[in-house]
Amino acid sequence: TFEEAQKIVDEYIAFYNYERIQLKTRQTPYQTRCLSL
């Protein structure tokens, strides 16, 4: 259903932004943004 698909997409976006470690910086994208402020 649409609700299930929306939940899966939301979870993936959260993972991509807050948990995924980048090989170049060894940090999550969120950590990189916080440090650049």
Secondary structure by P-SEA (a helix, b strand, c coil): caaaaaaaaaaaaaaaccccccccccccaaaaaaaac
